[in-house]
Amino acid sequence: MVWCTIRRYAFPFDGSVAASRSSLVFGSLLFTGMWFVSCASYPRIPVNGQLAGKPVSTTVDSVAAKDYLQNPQPSNKIAGIDQRYRAYALDWQSLRMISHQVSPDFAALFLVKRLLSCRKNAVFQAEYLAESKRIKSELKHNRWADIARPALKQYEVLFVPGFHYITDPTSGADFANQRQFFEELGIRVGLIRTEEDGAVETNAAIIAANLRGRSQAHDKIILVSSSKGGPEVALALGKLLSPDDTARVNAWISVGGLFRGTPLADFATRWPESWIVRMMFLYSRTGFENLPGLTTKFSQTRLEEIKIPARILLIEYIAVPLSGNMHGSVKSRYLRLRKDGPNDGLTLLADELLPNGISVIEPGVDHFYDDPDIEAKSLALANVAAEALARH
């Protein structure tokens, strides 16, 4: 579900949220300078084509990526690379190898094509695109009565807020806009009030307690999380709660989930960079304790202990930018991560995937999902999820 929350604010390194957070602006600029020193530039080759059912007009970082995107029948060399890596697991290590052999944009395109070669993913992608188009048309003609599907109104949509959603209400991390929009459409909504800068384990316990308290209710629930909320929900559903405790949770929509953490947290928690980050957080009165839990090693260890109940419909909404889509402050983080493969400016794309999840792709946007059609797409994905539940 594409939420205003993640469009502007999902991680403490983003210093562009509000003028009141001047210390984070300083920190963002500082890290930008440090990252650009070690990151080389890349080619910018114009390209036009179709990706995940949407038109794409941008630049890519290699001729091979252009050929891969534009041509239904790519060259023998490119087809050979594609065929070779189809035997590999779809993880960050494989995408990193492809990035080094060809380019990160080529690896991003490979990821999308590999995901959409799965019939279930392809069906959800097509339904999401069709529903987005329908809703935008209805809104354009000021027809609101039927934009929320009846199936969706049978559920309560529970939001897990983002980082610092209380201290900085202007960020949208409290989902206020989404809750109001859904309520106006007759959809029941709720907010699980986690600690705004708490550790993953702390917030997972809060989420678990909230859901456990609902286990005797008659509500049917669709959970929504973004970014750091992803591993928090995963830990609650997949380890802390019993099957009976999760009985009311029918679906979980994860947007840009940091399930395997981010290499940026690795960078920020090792010496000597860590002391700079600690000072920045101390000055801004922001908790540093959540960062170690977002390192890639810690996140992978935590994930190995998690098993999401198979009956819960899991939808992973993944932003897939190409190099030509990266702008503003997020570009420095994208450059920092390029050495490890395709990323959204905060985490590696393959690290947003969970076993048995259904992937829905949004090409052309980064981790913060800045899109003029954001509200229509939010509702579209929720509608598609509810109707899928109704069918099964």
Contacts in CASP RR format, 6 or more apart in sequence:
PFRMAT RR
TARGET T0000
AUTHOR 0000-0000-0000
METHOD contacts of the structure
MODEL  1
MVWCTIRRYAFPFDGSVAASRSSLVFGSLLFTGMWFVSCASYPRIPVNGQ
LAGKPVSTTVDSVAAKDYLQNPQPSNKIAGIDQRYRAYALDWQSLRMISH
QVSPDFAALFLVKRLLSCRKNAVFQAEYLAESKRIKSELKHNRWADIARP
ALKQYEVLFVPGFHYITDPTSGADFANQRQFFEELGIRVGLIRTEEDGAV
ETNAAIIAANLRGRSQAHDKIILVSSSKGGPEVALALGKLLSPDDTARVN
AWISVGGLFRGTPLADFATRWPESWIVRMMFLYSRTGFENLPGLTTKFSQ
TRLEEIKIPARILLIEYIAVPLSGNMHGSVKSRYLRLRKDGPNDGLTLLA
DELLPNGISVIEPGVDHFYDDPDIEAKSLALANVAAEALARH
1 178 0 8 1.000
1 224 0 8 1.000
1 253 0 8 1.000
1 255 0 8 1.000
1 317 0 8 1.000
1 378 0 8 1.000
1 381 0 8 1.000
1 382 0 8 1.000
2 255 0 8 1.000
2 317 0 8 1.000
2 362 0 8 1.000
2 369 0 8 1.000
2 371 0 8 1.000
2 374 0 8 1.000
2 377 0 8 1.000
2 378 0 8 1.000
2 381 0 8 1.000
3 159 0 8 1.000
3 175 0 8 1.000
3 178 0 8 1.000
3 224 0 8 1.000
3 226 0 8 1.000
3 255 0 8 1.000
3 369 0 8 1.000
3 374 0 8 1.000
3 378 0 8 1.000
4 172 0 8 1.000
4 175 0 8 1.000
4 177 0 8 1.000
4 178 0 8 1.000
4 374 0 8 1.000
4 375 0 8 1.000
5 161 0 8 1.000
5 162 0 8 1.000
5 165 0 8 1.000
5 171 0 8 1.000
5 172 0 8 1.000
5 173 0 8 1.000
5 174 0 8 1.000
5 175 0 8 1.000
5 178 0 8 1.000
5 226 0 8 1.000
6 226 0 8 1.000
6 227 0 8 1.000
6 255 0 8 1.000
6 256 0 8 1.000
6 367 0 8 1.000
6 368 0 8 1.000
6 369 0 8 1.000
7 368 0 8 1.000
7 369 0 8 1.000
7 370 0 8 1.000
7 371 0 8 1.000
7 374 0 8 1.000
8 14 0 8 1.000
8 16 0 8 1.000
8 17 0 8 1.000
8 171 0 8 1.000
8 172 0 8 1.000
8 368 0 8 1.000
8 370 0 8 1.000
9 17 0 8 1.000
9 162 0 8 1.000
9 163 0 8 1.000
9 164 0 8 1.000
9 168 0 8 1.000
9 171 0 8 1.000
9 172 0 8 1.000
9 173 0 8 1.000
9 368 0 8 1.000
10 162 0 8 1.000
10 163 0 8 1.000
10 173 0 8 1.000
10 226 0 8 1.000
10 227 0 8 1.000
10 228 0 8 1.000
10 346 0 8 1.000
10 367 0 8 1.000
10 368 0 8 1.000
11 163 0 8 1.000
11 227 0 8 1.000
11 228 0 8 1.000
11 262 0 8 1.000
11 264 0 8 1.000
11 346 0 8 1.000
11 367 0 8 1.000
12 24 0 8 1.000
12 163 0 8 1.000
12 164 0 8 1.000
12 197 0 8 1.000
12 281 0 8 1.000
12 286 0 8 1.000
12 290 0 8 1.000
12 291 0 8 1.000
13 24 0 8 1.000
13 27 0 8 1.000
13 28 0 8 1.000
13 31 0 8 1.000
13 264 0 8 1.000
13 268 0 8 1.000
13 333 0 8 1.000
14 24 0 8 1.000
14 28 0 8 1.000
14 329 0 8 1.000
14 330 0 8 1.000
14 368 0 8 1.000
15 21 0 8 1.000
15 24 0 8 1.000
15 25 0 8 1.000
15 27 0 8 1.000
15 28 0 8 1.000
15 329 0 8 1.000
16 25 0 8 1.000
16 28 0 8 1.000
16 328 0 8 1.000
16 329 0 8 1.000
17 24 0 8 1.000
17 168 0 8 1.000
17 170 0 8 1.000
17 171 0 8 1.000
18 168 0 8 1.000
18 170 0 8 1.000
18 171 0 8 1.000
19 25 0 8 1.000
20 168 0 8 1.000
21 168 0 8 1.000
21 284 0 8 1.000
23 280 0 8 1.000
23 283 0 8 1.000
23 284 0 8 1.000
24 280 0 8 1.000
24 284 0 8 1.000
24 286 0 8 1.000
26 280 0 8 1.000
27 276 0 8 1.000
27 280 0 8 1.000
28 329 0 8 1.000
30 276 0 8 1.000
30 280 0 8 1.000
31 332 0 8 1.000
31 333 0 8 1.000
32 329 0 8 1.000
32 332 0 8 1.000
33 332 0 8 1.000
34 273 0 8 1.000
35 332 0 8 1.000
35 333 0 8 1.000
35 335 0 8 1.000
35 336 0 8 1.000
36 332 0 8 1.000
36 335 0 8 1.000
38 336 0 8 1.000
39 335 0 8 1.000
39 336 0 8 1.000
39 338 0 8 1.000
39 339 0 8 1.000
42 61 0 8 1.000
42 103 0 8 1.000
42 323 0 8 1.000
42 338 0 8 1.000
43 60 0 8 1.000
43 61 0 8 1.000
43 62 0 8 1.000
44 59 0 8 1.000
44 60 0 8 1.000
44 61 0 8 1.000
44 323 0 8 1.000
44 324 0 8 1.000
45 59 0 8 1.000
45 60 0 8 1.000
45 61 0 8 1.000
45 62 0 8 1.000
45 63 0 8 1.000
45 65 0 8 1.000
45 66 0 8 1.000
46 58 0 8 1.000
46 59 0 8 1.000
47 56 0 8 1.000
47 57 0 8 1.000
47 58 0 8 1.000
47 59 0 8 1.000
47 60 0 8 1.000
47 65 0 8 1.000
47 66 0 8 1.000
47 69 0 8 1.000
47 70 0 8 1.000
48 55 0 8 1.000
48 56 0 8 1.000
48 57 0 8 1.000
48 70 0 8 1.000
49 55 0 8 1.000
49 56 0 8 1.000
49 57 0 8 1.000
49 69 0 8 1.000
49 70 0 8 1.000
50 56 0 8 1.000
51 69 0 8 1.000
51 109 0 8 1.000
51 112 0 8 1.000
51 320 0 8 1.000
51 361 0 8 1.000
51 363 0 8 1.000
51 364 0 8 1.000
52 112 0 8 1.000
52 116 0 8 1.000
52 125 0 8 1.000
52 320 0 8 1.000
52 361 0 8 1.000
52 362 0 8 1.000
52 363 0 8 1.000
53 125 0 8 1.000
53 129 0 8 1.000
54 129 0 8 1.000
54 363 0 8 1.000
56 69 0 8 1.000
56 322 0 8 1.000
56 363 0 8 1.000
56 364 0 8 1.000
58 322 0 8 1.000
58 324 0 8 1.000
58 325 0 8 1.000
58 364 0 8 1.000
59 322 0 8 1.000
59 323 0 8 1.000
59 324 0 8 1.000
60 66 0 8 1.000
60 69 0 8 1.000
60 103 0 8 1.000
60 105 0 8 1.000
60 106 0 8 1.000
60 322 0 8 1.000
60 323 0 8 1.000
60 324 0 8 1.000
61 103 0 8 1.000
61 104 0 8 1.000
61 105 0 8 1.000
61 322 0 8 1.000
61 323 0 8 1.000
62 102 0 8 1.000
62 103 0 8 1.000
62 105 0 8 1.000
62 106 0 8 1.000
64 77 0 8 1.000
64 78 0 8 1.000
64 81 0 8 1.000
64 102 0 8 1.000
64 103 0 8 1.000
64 106 0 8 1.000
65 102 0 8 1.000
65 103 0 8 1.000
65 105 0 8 1.000
65 106 0 8 1.000
65 109 0 8 1.000
65 322 0 8 1.000
67 74 0 8 1.000
67 75 0 8 1.000
67 78 0 8 1.000
68 74 0 8 1.000
68 78 0 8 1.000
68 82 0 8 1.000
68 106 0 8 1.000
68 109 0 8 1.000
68 110 0 8 1.000
69 109 0 8 1.000
73 79 0 8 1.000
74 82 0 8 1.000
81 98 0 8 1.000
81 101 0 8 1.000
81 102 0 8 1.000
81 106 0 8 1.000
82 110 0 8 1.000
82 113 0 8 1.000
85 94 0 8 1.000
85 97 0 8 1.000
85 98 0 8 1.000
85 110 0 8 1.000
86 114 0 8 1.000
88 94 0 8 1.000
88 97 0 8 1.000
90 111 0 8 1.000
90 114 0 8 1.000
90 115 0 8 1.000
90 350 0 8 1.000
90 353 0 8 1.000
91 350 0 8 1.000
91 353 0 8 1.000
92 260 0 8 1.000
92 340 0 8 1.000
92 341 0 8 1.000
92 348 0 8 1.000
92 349 0 8 1.000
92 350 0 8 1.000
92 351 0 8 1.000
94 350 0 8 1.000
95 107 0 8 1.000
95 108 0 8 1.000
95 110 0 8 1.000
95 111 0 8 1.000
95 341 0 8 1.000
95 342 0 8 1.000
95 348 0 8 1.000
95 349 0 8 1.000
95 350 0 8 1.000
96 107 0 8 1.000
96 340 0 8 1.000
96 341 0 8 1.000
98 106 0 8 1.000
98 107 0 8 1.000
98 110 0 8 1.000
99 106 0 8 1.000
99 107 0 8 1.000
99 338 0 8 1.000
99 340 0 8 1.000
99 341 0 8 1.000
99 342 0 8 1.000
104 323 0 8 1.000
104 338 0 8 1.000
104 341 0 8 1.000
104 342 0 8 1.000
104 343 0 8 1.000
105 322 0 8 1.000
105 323 0 8 1.000
105 342 0 8 1.000
107 341 0 8 1.000
107 342 0 8 1.000
108 320 0 8 1.000
108 321 0 8 1.000
108 322 0 8 1.000
108 342 0 8 1.000
108 349 0 8 1.000
109 322 0 8 1.000
111 320 0 8 1.000
111 342 0 8 1.000
111 349 0 8 1.000
111 350 0 8 1.000
112 320 0 8 1.000
112 361 0 8 1.000
112 363 0 8 1.000
115 121 0 8 1.000
115 359 0 8 1.000
115 361 0 8 1.000
116 122 0 8 1.000
116 125 0 8 1.000
116 361 0 8 1.000
118 359 0 8 1.000
120 358 0 8 1.000
121 358 0 8 1.000
121 359 0 8 1.000
121 360 0 8 1.000
124 315 0 8 1.000
124 358 0 8 1.000
124 359 0 8 1.000
124 360 0 8 1.000
124 384 0 8 1.000
124 388 0 8 1.000
125 360 0 8 1.000
125 361 0 8 1.000
127 384 0 8 1.000
127 387 0 8 1.000
127 388 0 8 1.000
128 360 0 8 1.000
128 377 0 8 1.000
128 380 0 8 1.000
128 381 0 8 1.000
128 384 0 8 1.000
131 380 0 8 1.000
131 381 0 8 1.000
131 383 0 8 1.000
131 384 0 8 1.000
132 373 0 8 1.000
132 376 0 8 1.000
132 377 0 8 1.000
132 380 0 8 1.000
134 380 0 8 1.000
135 147 0 8 1.000
135 376 0 8 1.000
135 379 0 8 1.000
135 380 0 8 1.000
135 383 0 8 1.000
136 373 0 8 1.000
136 376 0 8 1.000
138 144 0 8 1.000
138 146 0 8 1.000
138 147 0 8 1.000
139 147 0 8 1.000
139 376 0 8 1.000
144 185 0 8 1.000
147 185 0 8 1.000
147 379 0 8 1.000
148 182 0 8 1.000
148 185 0 8 1.000
148 186 0 8 1.000
148 187 0 8 1.000
148 379 0 8 1.000
148 383 0 8 1.000
149 383 0 8 1.000
149 386 0 8 1.000
149 387 0 8 1.000
151 383 0 8 1.000
151 386 0 8 1.000
151 387 0 8 1.000
151 389 0 8 1.000
151 390 0 8 1.000
152 187 0 8 1.000
152 382 0 8 1.000
152 383 0 8 1.000
152 385 0 8 1.000
152 386 0 8 1.000
152 387 0 8 1.000
153 186 0 8 1.000
153 187 0 8 1.000
153 188 0 8 1.000
154 220 0 8 1.000
154 386 0 8 1.000
155 187 0 8 1.000
155 188 0 8 1.000
155 219 0 8 1.000
155 220 0 8 1.000
155 221 0 8 1.000
155 222 0 8 1.000
155 250 0 8 1.000
155 251 0 8 1.000
155 386 0 8 1.000
155 389 0 8 1.000
156 188 0 8 1.000
156 189 0 8 1.000
156 190 0 8 1.000
156 219 0 8 1.000
156 220 0 8 1.000
156 221 0 8 1.000
156 222 0 8 1.000
157 182 0 8 1.000
157 187 0 8 1.000
157 188 0 8 1.000
157 189 0 8 1.000
157 190 0 8 1.000
157 221 0 8 1.000
157 222 0 8 1.000
157 224 0 8 1.000
157 382 0 8 1.000
158 189 0 8 1.000
158 190 0 8 1.000
158 191 0 8 1.000
158 192 0 8 1.000
158 210 0 8 1.000
158 221 0 8 1.000
158 222 0 8 1.000
158 223 0 8 1.000
158 224 0 8 1.000
159 175 0 8 1.000
159 178 0 8 1.000
159 179 0 8 1.000
159 189 0 8 1.000
159 190 0 8 1.000
159 191 0 8 1.000
159 192 0 8 1.000
159 224 0 8 1.000
159 225 0 8 1.000
160 192 0 8 1.000
160 194 0 8 1.000
160 203 0 8 1.000
160 207 0 8 1.000
160 223 0 8 1.000
160 224 0 8 1.000
160 225 0 8 1.000
160 226 0 8 1.000
160 229 0 8 1.000
160 230 0 8 1.000
160 232 0 8 1.000
160 233 0 8 1.000
161 173 0 8 1.000
161 174 0 8 1.000
161 175 0 8 1.000
161 191 0 8 1.000
161 192 0 8 1.000
161 193 0 8 1.000
161 194 0 8 1.000
161 196 0 8 1.000
162 173 0 8 1.000
162 174 0 8 1.000
162 194 0 8 1.000
162 196 0 8 1.000
162 226 0 8 1.000
162 227 0 8 1.000
162 228 0 8 1.000
162 229 0 8 1.000
163 173 0 8 1.000
163 196 0 8 1.000
163 197 0 8 1.000
163 227 0 8 1.000
163 228 0 8 1.000
163 290 0 8 1.000
164 171 0 8 1.000
164 173 0 8 1.000
164 196 0 8 1.000
164 197 0 8 1.000
164 286 0 8 1.000
165 171 0 8 1.000
165 172 0 8 1.000
165 173 0 8 1.000
165 174 0 8 1.000
165 175 0 8 1.000
165 196 0 8 1.000
166 174 0 8 1.000
166 196 0 8 1.000
167 196 0 8 1.000
169 176 0 8 1.000
173 196 0 8 1.000
174 191 0 8 1.000
175 191 0 8 1.000
175 224 0 8 1.000
177 375 0 8 1.000
178 189 0 8 1.000
178 378 0 8 1.000
179 189 0 8 1.000
179 190 0 8 1.000
179 191 0 8 1.000
181 375 0 8 1.000
181 378 0 8 1.000
181 379 0 8 1.000
182 189 0 8 1.000
182 379 0 8 1.000
182 382 0 8 1.000
183 189 0 8 1.000
185 379 0 8 1.000
187 382 0 8 1.000
188 219 0 8 1.000
192 206 0 8 1.000
192 207 0 8 1.000
192 210 0 8 1.000
193 206 0 8 1.000
194 202 0 8 1.000
194 203 0 8 1.000
194 206 0 8 1.000
194 207 0 8 1.000
194 229 0 8 1.000
194 232 0 8 1.000
195 202 0 8 1.000
195 203 0 8 1.000
195 206 0 8 1.000
197 286 0 8 1.000
197 287 0 8 1.000
197 289 0 8 1.000
197 290 0 8 1.000
198 287 0 8 1.000
198 289 0 8 1.000
198 290 0 8 1.000
199 289 0 8 1.000
199 290 0 8 1.000
199 293 0 8 1.000
200 228 0 8 1.000
200 229 0 8 1.000
200 231 0 8 1.000
200 232 0 8 1.000
200 235 0 8 1.000
200 290 0 8 1.000
200 293 0 8 1.000
200 294 0 8 1.000
200 302 0 8 1.000
201 235 0 8 1.000
203 229 0 8 1.000
203 232 0 8 1.000
204 231 0 8 1.000
204 232 0 8 1.000
204 233 0 8 1.000
204 234 0 8 1.000
204 235 0 8 1.000
204 236 0 8 1.000
204 239 0 8 1.000
204 240 0 8 1.000
205 236 0 8 1.000
205 240 0 8 1.000
207 232 0 8 1.000
207 233 0 8 1.000
207 236 0 8 1.000
208 236 0 8 1.000
208 240 0 8 1.000
208 241 0 8 1.000
208 245 0 8 1.000
211 221 0 8 1.000
211 236 0 8 1.000
211 237 0 8 1.000
211 241 0 8 1.000
211 245 0 8 1.000
211 246 0 8 1.000
211 248 0 8 1.000
211 249 0 8 1.000
212 241 0 8 1.000
212 245 0 8 1.000
214 221 0 8 1.000
214 248 0 8 1.000
215 244 0 8 1.000
215 245 0 8 1.000
215 247 0 8 1.000
215 248 0 8 1.000
217 248 0 8 1.000
219 248 0 8 1.000
220 248 0 8 1.000
220 250 0 8 1.000
221 248 0 8 1.000
221 249 0 8 1.000
221 250 0 8 1.000
222 250 0 8 1.000
222 251 0 8 1.000
222 252 0 8 1.000
222 253 0 8 1.000
222 382 0 8 1.000
222 385 0 8 1.000
222 386 0 8 1.000
223 233 0 8 1.000
223 237 0 8 1.000
223 249 0 8 1.000
223 251 0 8 1.000
223 252 0 8 1.000
223 253 0 8 1.000
224 252 0 8 1.000
224 253 0 8 1.000
224 255 0 8 1.000
225 232 0 8 1.000
225 233 0 8 1.000
225 252 0 8 1.000
225 253 0 8 1.000
225 254 0 8 1.000
225 255 0 8 1.000
225 257 0 8 1.000
226 254 0 8 1.000
226 255 0 8 1.000
226 256 0 8 1.000
226 257 0 8 1.000
227 255 0 8 1.000
227 256 0 8 1.000
227 257 0 8 1.000
227 258 0 8 1.000
227 346 0 8 1.000
227 367 0 8 1.000
228 257 0 8 1.000
228 258 0 8 1.000
228 290 0 8 1.000
228 294 0 8 1.000
229 257 0 8 1.000
229 258 0 8 1.000
230 254 0 8 1.000
230 256 0 8 1.000
230 257 0 8 1.000
230 258 0 8 1.000
230 259 0 8 1.000
231 257 0 8 1.000
231 258 0 8 1.000
231 259 0 8 1.000
231 261 0 8 1.000
231 294 0 8 1.000
231 299 0 8 1.000
231 302 0 8 1.000
231 303 0 8 1.000
233 252 0 8 1.000
233 254 0 8 1.000
234 259 0 8 1.000
234 303 0 8 1.000
234 306 0 8 1.000
234 308 0 8 1.000
234 354 0 8 1.000
235 302 0 8 1.000
235 306 0 8 1.000
237 246 0 8 1.000
237 249 0 8 1.000
237 252 0 8 1.000
237 306 0 8 1.000
237 308 0 8 1.000
237 309 0 8 1.000
237 312 0 8 1.000
238 306 0 8 1.000
238 307 0 8 1.000
238 308 0 8 1.000
238 309 0 8 1.000
239 305 0 8 1.000
239 306 0 8 1.000
239 307 0 8 1.000
243 309 0 8 1.000
246 309 0 8 1.000
246 312 0 8 1.000
249 312 0 8 1.000
250 312 0 8 1.000
250 313 0 8 1.000
250 389 0 8 1.000
251 312 0 8 1.000
251 313 0 8 1.000
251 314 0 8 1.000
251 315 0 8 1.000
251 385 0 8 1.000
251 386 0 8 1.000
251 388 0 8 1.000
251 389 0 8 1.000
252 308 0 8 1.000
252 312 0 8 1.000
252 313 0 8 1.000
252 314 0 8 1.000
252 315 0 8 1.000
253 315 0 8 1.000
253 317 0 8 1.000
253 381 0 8 1.000
253 382 0 8 1.000
253 385 0 8 1.000
254 314 0 8 1.000
254 315 0 8 1.000
254 316 0 8 1.000
254 317 0 8 1.000
254 352 0 8 1.000
254 354 0 8 1.000
255 317 0 8 1.000
255 369 0 8 1.000
256 316 0 8 1.000
256 317 0 8 1.000
256 318 0 8 1.000
256 319 0 8 1.000
256 344 0 8 1.000
256 347 0 8 1.000
256 352 0 8 1.000
256 367 0 8 1.000
257 316 0 8 1.000
257 347 0 8 1.000
257 352 0 8 1.000
258 294 0 8 1.000
258 299 0 8 1.000
258 346 0 8 1.000
258 347 0 8 1.000
258 351 0 8 1.000
258 352 0 8 1.000
259 299 0 8 1.000
259 303 0 8 1.000
259 351 0 8 1.000
259 352 0 8 1.000
259 353 0 8 1.000
259 354 0 8 1.000
260 296 0 8 1.000
260 299 0 8 1.000
260 300 0 8 1.000
260 303 0 8 1.000
260 347 0 8 1.000
260 348 0 8 1.000
260 351 0 8 1.000
261 293 0 8 1.000
261 294 0 8 1.000
261 295 0 8 1.000
261 296 0 8 1.000
261 298 0 8 1.000
261 299 0 8 1.000
261 347 0 8 1.000
261 351 0 8 1.000
262 294 0 8 1.000
262 296 0 8 1.000
262 337 0 8 1.000
262 346 0 8 1.000
262 347 0 8 1.000
262 348 0 8 1.000
262 351 0 8 1.000
263 296 0 8 1.000
263 336 0 8 1.000
263 337 0 8 1.000
263 340 0 8 1.000
263 348 0 8 1.000
264 333 0 8 1.000
264 336 0 8 1.000
264 337 0 8 1.000
264 346 0 8 1.000
264 347 0 8 1.000
265 291 0 8 1.000
265 292 0 8 1.000
265 293 0 8 1.000
265 294 0 8 1.000
265 295 0 8 1.000
265 296 0 8 1.000
266 295 0 8 1.000
266 296 0 8 1.000
266 297 0 8 1.000
267 273 0 8 1.000
267 336 0 8 1.000
268 274 0 8 1.000
268 277 0 8 1.000
268 291 0 8 1.000
269 277 0 8 1.000
269 291 0 8 1.000
269 292 0 8 1.000
269 295 0 8 1.000
277 288 0 8 1.000
277 291 0 8 1.000
278 288 0 8 1.000
281 287 0 8 1.000
281 288 0 8 1.000
282 288 0 8 1.000
292 298 0 8 1.000
293 299 0 8 1.000
293 302 0 8 1.000
296 351 0 8 1.000
308 314 0 8 1.000
308 354 0 8 1.000
308 355 0 8 1.000
308 356 0 8 1.000
310 356 0 8 1.000
313 358 0 8 1.000
313 385 0 8 1.000
313 388 0 8 1.000
313 389 0 8 1.000
313 392 0 8 1.000
314 354 0 8 1.000
314 356 0 8 1.000
314 357 0 8 1.000
314 358 0 8 1.000
315 357 0 8 1.000
315 358 0 8 1.000
315 360 0 8 1.000
315 381 0 8 1.000
315 385 0 8 1.000
316 352 0 8 1.000
316 353 0 8 1.000
316 354 0 8 1.000
316 357 0 8 1.000
316 358 0 8 1.000
316 359 0 8 1.000
316 360 0 8 1.000
317 360 0 8 1.000
317 362 0 8 1.000
317 381 0 8 1.000
318 344 0 8 1.000
318 349 0 8 1.000
318 352 0 8 1.000
318 353 0 8 1.000
318 359 0 8 1.000
318 360 0 8 1.000
318 361 0 8 1.000
318 362 0 8 1.000
319 344 0 8 1.000
319 362 0 8 1.000
319 364 0 8 1.000
319 365 0 8 1.000
319 366 0 8 1.000
319 367 0 8 1.000
319 369 0 8 1.000
320 342 0 8 1.000
320 344 0 8 1.000
320 349 0 8 1.000
320 361 0 8 1.000
320 362 0 8 1.000
320 363 0 8 1.000
320 364 0 8 1.000
321 334 0 8 1.000
321 344 0 8 1.000
321 345 0 8 1.000
321 363 0 8 1.000
321 364 0 8 1.000
321 365 0 8 1.000
321 366 0 8 1.000
322 363 0 8 1.000
322 364 0 8 1.000
323 334 0 8 1.000
323 338 0 8 1.000
325 364 0 8 1.000
325 365 0 8 1.000
325 366 0 8 1.000
326 334 0 8 1.000
326 335 0 8 1.000
326 345 0 8 1.000
326 366 0 8 1.000
330 345 0 8 1.000
330 346 0 8 1.000
330 366 0 8 1.000
330 367 0 8 1.000
330 368 0 8 1.000
331 345 0 8 1.000
333 345 0 8 1.000
333 346 0 8 1.000
334 343 0 8 1.000
334 344 0 8 1.000
334 345 0 8 1.000
334 366 0 8 1.000
337 343 0 8 1.000
337 345 0 8 1.000
337 347 0 8 1.000
337 348 0 8 1.000
340 348 0 8 1.000
341 348 0 8 1.000
342 348 0 8 1.000
342 349 0 8 1.000
342 350 0 8 1.000
343 349 0 8 1.000
344 352 0 8 1.000
344 366 0 8 1.000
344 367 0 8 1.000
345 366 0 8 1.000
345 367 0 8 1.000
346 366 0 8 1.000
346 367 0 8 1.000
347 367 0 8 1.000
353 359 0 8 1.000
360 381 0 8 1.000
362 369 0 8 1.000
362 371 0 8 1.000
362 377 0 8 1.000
365 371 0 8 1.000
371 377 0 8 1.000
END
